[in-house]
Amino acid sequence: MRIEAIEPGTRSALAELEQQIQAERGRISPLYQVLLHSPAIAKGWEQMLSAVRNYSSIDAGLRELIILRVAMLNQAAYEFDAHVPHALKAGVTQAAIDATRDTATTASPAWDGLQQLAIAVTDALTRDLQVPEPLFAQVAARFNAQEQVELFASIGAYNLVSPFLHAFEIGHWCPRPPSTACCCAARQRRMKLPPRWRRPRWRCCARTWPICVCCAWPSSPKASPICTWHSAARSR
């Protein structure tokens, strides 16, 4: 992490805000421990994200699927991992969760029609920052005005989270990259990624196997062992 996290309970001036975050989020995560450096931003952030997560009329499973897709598109493995349990709890199938990893399609058979529409809108806003008129017409036909606001706000809110995590390297960042070659060179070419993204840049999930930052797609556990740094850490 590029900035020192504020340990909860160490600054009396933040006690009330920490209690508010704890009440809404269930814990004060590393993300919020960084946000606490700016109490005003932390408070606004918590209110916005809690509104999206806890007070929206959008189906919880649909919302979590959107969040997972945003995390995958933005190569935010930490954000993705954090929301998998929420998605499962909301009734999203493991197949539907796994399908969000394939960013080349918006029509996986693991998703129903409404989920496919939500994924298509998420991709459009995250990649192109706009929703084409035909796609918006589909949204208007399936969601009322309140739901449209909450849908687009959910996508926008979590597109705010990913860059913040990246900027401060909050999450699964590994101090030493694995020595194996990029796990997805062919996949990168198929996705037509810009050349500057086609180099092996790694971070580690710290649990099972390395994750390629290029597309956040896990390499095969048989092909690539856990990174040398975490292997050493486990043996100590």
Buried (B, 14 or more C-beta within 10 A) or exposed (E): EEEEBBEBEEEEEBEEBBEBBEEBBEEBBBBBBBBBBEBEEBBEBBEBBBBBBEEBEBBBBBBBBBBBBBBBBBBBBBBBBBBBEBBBEBEBEEEBBEBBBBBEEBEBEBBEEEBBBBBBBBBBBBEEEEBEEEBBEBBEEBBEEEBBBBBBBBBBBBBEBBEBBBEBEBBBBBEEBBEBEBBBBEBBEEBEBEEEEBEBEBBBBBEEBBBBBBBBBBBEEEEBBBBBBBEEEEEE
